[in-house]
Amino acid sequence: MKNLGTYRGAPFVTSSYSHPSECVAVARPAGAPVAVLDSKDPSGPRLEFTRKAWAAFLADIPQSA
């Protein structure tokens, strides 16, 4: 697995269901915003979400059967 770096001390991780170089990576540092990046470009821009916004996003993702 490719090292995607860290955000405020938390490592960026990818889903175990996706190819590590073709998806997004997420870092969830304690007490800080959640950061998301494109794993194909780990030095590129990062999006930051409040924990509340991130939780709302995850709640809207359909669960697979």
N, C-alpha and C positions, 0 to 999 in steps of 0.2 A: 504494500500500500504506500502511496506517495505521501510524503510529509507536506501538509498544506499550511503549516505554520500555526501560530496562536493568535488569539485576540484577548488582550488584557489577562494574559496568563492561562487562558483556556484553549485547548487544542481544537482545531477545526476537524470535524468528523463527517463522514459520508454515511449514507444508509447502507446497511448490509445487503439490501436488495438491489443496489445499483452498481454500475461499473464506476470505480473510484475516480476515473479521469473524465467521466462524462455526466456529471451531475452537479448539484450544489453541495456545499459543505456548510455546516453550522457550528458555531462556537457559542457556548452558553456560560460565560463567566459569572460567578456568584456576585450578586448585587449590581450587575451592569446590564446594558442592553444585549440582546441576542444579535449576533452578527452572521451574515450569510454571504458566501462568495461563490463564484463559478470555479469549480475544481479544475477546469482546463486552463484557467488564468489566475492562479492563487495570489499573484502580486497585483492583480487588477483591483477594481473598485469593490468595496464591501457595502452591503446594505445593513443598517442597524434598525432594529425593531424594539419597542418597549416590550417588556415581558407580557404585559396585558395584550398587546396587539399580536404577539407571537402565539399566545395561548388561543386567541380567537381564530387565528389562521389555522392552527392545528385542529381546532374543534370543527372547522368547516370541511376538512378533508374526509371524503367517504372512506369508511373502513371496508377493506376487502373481506370477502366471505371465506 
